Amino acid sequence: MNAQKAKTIPVEHVLSKMGIFPQKVSGSDLWYFSPFSTEKTPSFKINQKINRWYCHSTGCGGNTLDFVIKKTECSISEALSYLKDFNFSFSFQKQISEIGEIKNENIPTIIKIIPIQHSALIQYLNQRGITKFRSVKQLKEIHYSIQEKKYFALSFENSSEGFEVRNKYAKLCLLKKDITLISNNSNKLKVFEGYFDYLSFVNIENLEKEKTDYLILNSVALLNKNISILSNYTAIELYLDNDEAGDKYTSLILNQFPTAQDCRTMYKGFKDLNEYHIAVGLNEGFI
């Protein structure tokens, strides 16, 4: 992903993936509550024709890359890494083109959050090698609606009471995007890039034999603003992806915390821990 390509990604798609949706549509303009401040009247505008945004409440604006940098407080390279694997399966663009005014009832509404019971979600978990999920209290089944259409998916709660939402077809965040920190009052921390990597670890290892804390980034772009959390631990294990972004952020942590351990050799040759688990790790522990 280069800067020129990143700027062509529709800004509204990035906001939608973050769980931020427009309050009204006026021609080619989409109006949102500002992602950077608290307000009662939408002041954040996206012009779809030129793919640019402007926030009247903060007096700033720009392109897609500018938005990611400001919203996540990251560098250009980190923003490009965030956008590299951009995958927005839920076609919000089509929906907003079919209506003239988006009312409050068209904003995502959480209907209910329950223990996982739908067979399609259990099948999706099993396809990704996840069978031990009942004990993970952050993982639930979420039912929500957008523009009177109802959906259901897996939800993984983050530390700001937002939800990382996944099923076979959708990948988005409802409410606020954030990390997930699971505390067991330990001085040891294991760091994962996504929650399916954490779930894979739950399946592979006997968590009862060792009490540790767990940090699930939910996006590597969130690492910089949360890296101070790592200073609370005397032992750190890193389970990031085997890719360019994983290399970069693993090095970033090791530079600041030299005693941290890069554990990616355990799944060398695979993109991430979940891919390894699906291929060879089922019902096996790490060697």
Residue pairs with C-beta under 8 A, 6 or more apart in sequence:
1 80
1 81
1 83
1 84
1 86
2 80
3 65
3 76
3 80
6 64
6 65
6 68
6 79
6 80
6 83
7 51
7 63
7 64
7 65
8 51
8 64
9 64
9 83
9 86
10 48
10 51
10 64
10 93
11 46
11 51
11 52
11 53
11 63
11 64
11 67
12 22
12 30
12 46
12 48
12 92
12 93
12 96
13 86
13 88
13 92
13 93
14 64
14 67
14 68
14 83
14 86
15 21
15 32
15 35
15 46
15 67
16 88
16 90
16 92
16 172
17 86
17 88
17 171
17 172
17 173
18 35
18 71
18 173
18 177
19 108
19 162
19 163
19 172
19 173
19 174
19 175
19 176
19 177
20 32
20 33
20 35
21 32
21 92
21 102
21 106
21 107
21 108
21 146
22 30
22 31
22 32
22 42
22 46
22 96
22 102
23 31
23 32
23 33
23 42
23 102
23 104
23 107
24 30
24 31
24 42
24 101
24 102
25 31
25 96
25 99
25 100
25 101
25 102
28 47
28 48
28 49
29 45
29 46
29 47
29 48
30 45
30 46
30 48
30 96
31 42
31 43
31 44
31 45
32 42
32 44
32 45
32 46
33 39
33 42
33 43
33 44
34 42
34 43
34 44
34 55
34 56
34 57
34 58
35 44
35 55
35 71
36 44
36 55
36 57
36 58
36 60
36 70
36 71
37 57
37 58
39 57
43 55
43 56
43 57
44 53
44 54
44 55
44 56
44 57
45 53
45 54
45 55
45 56
46 52
46 53
47 53
51 63
51 64
52 61
52 62
52 63
53 61
53 62
53 63
53 66
53 67
54 60
54 61
55 61
60 70
62 70
64 83
65 76
65 79
65 80
65 83
68 74
68 79
68 82
68 83
68 221
69 75
69 76
69 79
72 78
72 79
72 82
72 219
72 221
72 222
72 225
73 224
73 225
74 82
74 221
74 224
74 225
75 224
77 248
78 220
78 221
78 224
79 221
81 220
81 221
81 244
81 245
81 248
82 219
82 220
82 221
84 245
87 171
88 171
88 172
89 169
89 170
89 171
89 172
90 169
90 170
90 171
90 172
92 146
95 146
95 147
96 102
99 106
99 147
102 147
105 148
106 146
106 147
106 148
107 146
108 144
108 145
108 146
108 174
109 144
109 145
109 146
110 142
110 143
110 144
110 163
110 174
111 143
111 144
111 145
111 150
112 142
112 143
113 140
113 141
113 142
113 143
113 155
113 163
114 140
114 141
114 143
115 134
115 140
115 141
116 122
116 125
116 133
116 134
116 139
116 140
116 141
116 154
117 141
118 141
118 152
120 167
120 168
121 141
121 152
121 153
121 154
121 167
124 154
124 167
124 168
125 131
125 133
125 154
125 199
128 196
128 199
128 200
128 274
128 277
128 278
129 200
129 203
129 274
129 277
129 278
129 281
129 282
130 196
130 199
130 200
130 202
130 203
131 203
132 202
132 203
133 139
133 199
133 202
135 202
136 199
136 202
138 156
138 157
138 180
138 182
138 195
139 154
139 155
139 156
139 195
139 199
140 154
140 155
140 157
141 152
141 153
141 154
141 155
142 152
142 153
142 154
142 155
142 163
142 165
142 174
143 150
143 151
143 152
144 150
144 151
144 152
144 153
144 165
144 174
145 151
151 170
152 167
153 165
153 166
153 167
153 170
154 165
154 166
154 167
155 163
155 164
155 165
155 166
155 174
156 163
156 164
156 166
156 180
156 195
156 216
156 218
157 163
157 164
157 180
158 164
158 176
158 177
158 178
158 179
158 180
158 218
159 178
159 179
159 180
159 181
160 175
160 176
160 177
160 178
161 175
161 176
162 173
162 174
162 175
162 176
162 177
162 178
163 173
163 174
163 175
164 173
164 180
164 195
164 218
165 171
165 172
165 173
165 174
166 196
173 218
177 218
177 219
177 222
178 218
178 222
179 215
179 216
179 217
179 218
179 222
179 226
179 229
180 195
180 214
180 215
180 216
180 218
181 213
181 214
181 215
181 216
181 229
182 213
182 214
182 215
182 216
183 213
184 211
184 212
184 213
184 214
185 211
185 213
186 211
186 212
186 213
186 233
187 233
187 234
187 235
188 210
188 212
188 213
188 233
188 234
188 235
188 236
188 237
189 212
189 213
189 214
189 215
189 229
189 230
189 232
189 233
189 235
189 236
189 237
190 201
190 212
190 213
190 214
190 215
190 236
190 237
190 239
191 214
191 215
191 217
191 230
191 236
191 237
191 238
191 239
191 240
191 253
192 198
192 201
192 214
192 215
192 216
192 217
192 239
192 240
192 273
193 216
193 217
193 220
193 239
193 240
193 241
193 246
193 272
194 216
194 217
194 218
194 272
194 274
195 216
195 218
196 274
197 216
197 239
197 272
197 273
197 274
198 214
198 216
199 274
200 273
200 274
200 276
200 277
200 281
201 239
201 273
203 277
203 281
203 282
204 277
204 281
204 284
204 285
204 286
205 285
205 286
206 285
213 233
215 226
215 229
215 230
217 223
217 226
220 240
220 245
220 246
220 249
223 249
223 252
223 253
227 252
227 253
227 256
230 236
230 253
230 256
230 257
230 260
231 257
234 259
235 259
235 261
236 253
236 257
236 259
236 260
236 261
237 260
237 261
237 263
238 250
238 253
238 254
238 260
238 261
238 262
238 263
238 264
239 263
239 264
239 273
240 246
240 249
240 250
240 264
241 264
241 271
241 272
242 264
242 267
242 268
242 269
242 270
242 271
242 272
243 271
246 264
246 272
250 262
250 264
253 260
254 260
254 262
266 273
266 276
266 286
266 287
267 273
267 275
267 276
267 277
267 281
270 276
270 279
